[in-house]
Amino acid sequence: MIVREYEKDEITVHRVPIMLMGGIVMISLALTSAVSLGFFERQAIPSEARDQAGTTMSASRSLYFFDEANGDVRVEDAGSGEEIARFAPGTGGFVRTAVRGFAYQRRVNGFGAEVPFDLIEWDNGMLTLVDPTTGKAVELHSFGAGNRQTFANFLIEEPQ
């Protein structure tokens, strides 16, 4: 049996992987700086892209979202107080996630739940959920057709 003895602190790392990792970090920093300094154009900012394209709002609705004691998430029209939708525990995962993200931002910034969220449909078919208190917005079409449709259903007002 061959036993190899190592010196106490004999841990070696080859130079090539270290140099490659350093190169990746340097390239990332260079590209980030180039965009920040204006050498490269930023990706489209949805609100600016809509302005340039002349996109207009085709429908909107102000909504409240409530976490119920039994775990349900209730969606309510801000104007009429009418319940639009209810998601039991284990359902409506995207709605729960999107709204809880907004609620967290409100808490961090010292806002409460008094101001409703705005759901906006644009004439190009895109949907945006906006929190007027923090100015944050989520482009809902970015999360797939099913998740977009869940929020699009909130815009449909049933006849009285």
C-alpha positions as CSV (number, residue, x, y, z in Angstrom):
1,M,0.0,0.0,0.0
2,I,1.3,3.4,-1.0
3,V,0.6,6.2,1.4
4,R,1.4,9.7,0.3
5,E,2.2,12.3,2.9
6,Y,1.3,15.9,2.4
7,E,2.8,18.9,3.9
8,K,0.6,20.7,6.4
9,D,-0.8,23.5,4.0
10,E,-0.2,22.0,0.6
11,I,-3.4,23.0,-1.2
12,T,-2.8,24.0,-4.7
13,V,-5.1,25.5,-7.3
14,H,-4.1,25.7,-10.9
15,R,-3.5,29.2,-12.3
16,V,-5.6,28.8,-15.4
17,P,-9.1,28.5,-13.7
18,I,-8.2,31.4,-11.4
19,M,-7.2,33.5,-14.4
20,L,-10.4,32.5,-16.3
21,M,-12.6,33.5,-13.3
22,G,-10.8,36.8,-13.0
23,G,-11.3,37.4,-16.7
24,I,-15.1,36.7,-16.4
25,V,-15.3,39.2,-13.5
26,M,-13.4,41.8,-15.4
27,I,-15.5,41.4,-18.6
28,S,-18.7,41.7,-16.5
29,L,-17.5,44.8,-14.8
30,A,-16.4,46.3,-18.1
31,L,-19.7,45.7,-19.8
32,T,-21.7,47.0,-16.8
33,S,-19.6,50.1,-16.8
34,A,-20.0,50.6,-20.5
35,V,-23.8,50.5,-20.3
36,S,-23.8,52.8,-17.2
37,L,-21.5,55.3,-19.0
38,G,-23.6,55.3,-22.2
39,F,-21.3,53.4,-24.5
40,F,-24.1,50.8,-25.1
41,E,-27.8,51.5,-25.3
42,R,-29.8,50.1,-22.4
43,Q,-32.5,47.6,-23.0
44,A,-36.0,48.9,-23.6
45,I,-37.7,50.4,-20.5
46,P,-41.3,49.5,-21.0
47,S,-42.8,52.9,-20.2
48,E,-40.3,54.6,-22.6
49,A,-40.9,52.0,-25.3
50,R,-44.7,52.6,-25.0
51,D,-44.1,56.4,-25.3
52,Q,-42.0,56.0,-28.4
53,A,-44.4,53.6,-30.0
54,G,-47.4,55.8,-29.2
55,T,-49.1,53.0,-27.2
56,T,-52.2,54.1,-25.3
57,M,-54.2,52.6,-22.4
58,S,-57.2,50.7,-23.6
59,A,-58.6,49.5,-20.2
60,S,-57.7,49.9,-16.5
61,R,-59.1,48.9,-13.2
62,S,-58.1,49.8,-9.6
63,L,-57.8,46.8,-7.4
64,Y,-57.3,45.9,-3.8
65,F,-55.7,42.5,-2.8
66,F,-56.4,41.1,0.7
67,D,-54.8,38.2,2.5
68,E,-57.7,36.5,4.4
69,A,-57.2,34.8,7.8
70,N,-58.0,31.4,6.2
71,G,-55.2,31.8,3.7
72,D,-57.4,33.0,0.8
73,V,-56.3,35.9,-1.4
74,R,-59.3,38.1,-2.2
75,V,-59.3,40.5,-5.2
76,E,-61.7,43.5,-4.9
77,D,-62.6,46.3,-7.2
78,A,-61.5,49.6,-5.6
79,G,-64.4,51.6,-6.8
80,S,-67.4,49.3,-6.0
81,G,-65.9,47.0,-3.4
82,E,-67.1,44.1,-5.4
83,E,-65.2,40.8,-5.0
84,I,-63.7,40.0,-8.4
85,A,-61.8,36.8,-7.5
86,R,-60.7,34.6,-4.6
87,F,-57.8,32.2,-4.6
88,A,-57.8,29.4,-2.0
89,P,-54.5,28.2,-0.5
90,G,-52.6,26.3,-3.1
91,T,-54.1,28.3,-6.0
92,G,-53.3,31.6,-7.6
93,G,-49.6,31.3,-7.0
94,F,-48.6,34.0,-9.4
95,V,-51.1,36.5,-8.0
96,R,-49.9,35.8,-4.5
97,T,-46.3,36.2,-5.5
98,A,-46.7,39.4,-7.5
99,V,-48.9,41.1,-4.9
100,R,-46.8,40.0,-1.9
101,G,-43.7,41.5,-3.7
102,F,-45.6,44.8,-4.0
103,A,-46.8,44.6,-0.4
104,Y,-43.2,44.1,0.8
105,Q,-42.1,47.2,-1.1
106,R,-44.9,49.2,0.5
107,R,-43.9,48.1,4.0
108,V,-40.2,48.9,3.4
109,N,-41.2,52.4,2.1
110,G,-43.6,53.0,4.9
111,F,-46.8,52.8,2.9
112,G,-50.0,51.0,3.9
113,A,-52.7,49.2,1.9
114,E,-55.0,52.3,1.5
115,V,-54.1,53.0,-2.1
116,P,-55.3,50.5,-4.6
117,F,-53.1,48.9,-7.3
118,D,-53.7,49.9,-11.0
119,L,-54.1,47.1,-13.6
120,I,-53.6,48.6,-17.1
121,E,-54.2,47.0,-20.4
122,W,-52.5,48.7,-23.4
123,D,-53.8,48.8,-27.0
124,N,-50.9,46.5,-28.0
125,G,-52.3,43.8,-25.7
126,M,-49.7,44.1,-22.9
127,L,-50.7,44.3,-19.2
128,T,-49.1,46.2,-16.4
129,L,-49.7,46.1,-12.7
130,V,-48.7,49.4,-11.1
131,D,-48.3,50.4,-7.5
132,P,-48.9,54.2,-7.4
133,T,-47.4,54.6,-4.0
134,T,-44.0,53.2,-4.8
135,G,-44.0,53.7,-8.5
136,K,-43.1,50.1,-9.1
137,A,-44.7,48.2,-12.1
138,V,-44.7,44.7,-13.3
139,E,-45.1,43.9,-17.0
140,L,-47.4,40.8,-16.6
141,H,-47.0,39.6,-20.2
142,S,-43.4,38.7,-19.3
143,F,-44.5,35.8,-17.1
144,G,-46.4,33.8,-19.8
145,A,-49.8,33.7,-21.3
146,G,-51.5,31.9,-18.4
147,N,-50.3,34.3,-15.8
148,R,-51.2,37.2,-18.0
149,Q,-54.7,35.8,-18.5
150,T,-55.2,35.5,-14.8
151,F,-54.8,39.2,-14.4
152,A,-56.6,40.0,-17.7
153,N,-59.7,38.3,-16.2
154,F,-59.7,41.0,-13.5
155,L,-60.4,43.6,-16.1
156,I,-63.6,41.9,-17.3
157,E,-66.5,43.6,-15.5
158,E,-69.6,41.4,-15.3
159,P,-73.0,43.1,-16.0
160,Q,-75.0,44.1,-13.0
